[in-house]
Amino acid sequence: MEGHKYRQSEFGKWKRCRRAHHWQYTEGLYLTSPEGQLPTPNKSDIGTYAHVGFAALHKGETLDSALMLVAAEHEHRFAGETTDEWDKTVEYALSSVRHYNDWLEEGHTTGQKILGVEMPWEAELDSNSYRFRWVYGTTDLVVDDPLTGVVVVDMKTVGSQTQTPEEVDFQLRTYAWAYWQETGIVPARAEHRMVKRVLHGGTAKPPFVSTHGIHINEGILTMHHLHMAVMATEIDWARESEVQDQYLYPNPHKDCKWDCSYRDICPLVDDGGDVESVVQLSYVRTSDEQ
Ligand code: SF4
């Protein structure tokens, strides 16, 4: 029986830019760096490191321990090698963890009981006699709030700031839907906690953490399930009909030319340039995203 597993993040990419989706999730293209050089960090690396610290705080670790785990994550990833750019990335992540810890200590989550931290999940989208389809991901945090009930929480950092509100809400509904599929419990809310970029040298204390939540009910999650199934069918069609990347329309947005991993090859597609030779030089093809 044939089947496919969709990473939850690929639906957002599909909505945002089908060309970028094709390169990331169908071809598995990832930017690489010349032999012996560390890759250039991007904004998502701040989030990757900061999430290690956020999870440690949610598990009851001290702030010092959370900060040490973030630094250790970086050292482990590059076997102790670093660059000024990577040091700056780690410093942003450490600052984000410190400010999130301050926010927790201010009592914003008082009374909440933590039900789960960094919870991987796989949930069935739809299956029949000839194929199965699943969605998978990891939910950052689930809490039981004394006022509202179960809340599914997604942590965001500066790496997610270009996501539109619609994309964030879609992702929140996916996490709530997954929790419902796994436990049978419909969460009352889903929210993201955005830990913002830290201003260097500023004396004022801006709000470093902001929250945005949406209400959830069974009807919303049922519609969301259908929405994902339709998108999965579109993705399948593009893959099965071997649609080439030049036919997958790009969807440029104001930030994509500096924030997309494919910004160097994207214009070549439209100009008839030699995409493949740049891919050979600057990218690796993996299959782990398929
Ligand atoms: S540069 Fe913009 S249009 Fe091109 S693949 Fe990336 S997101 Fe899409």
Boltz pocket constraint, residues with backbone or C-beta under 6 A from the ligand:
constraints:
  - pocket:
      binder: B
      contacts: [[A, 17], [A, 19], [A, 20], [A, 250], [A, 251], [A, 252], [A, 253], [A, 256], [A, 257], [A, 260], [A, 261], [A, 262], [A, 263], [A, 266], [A, 267]]
      max_distance: 6.0
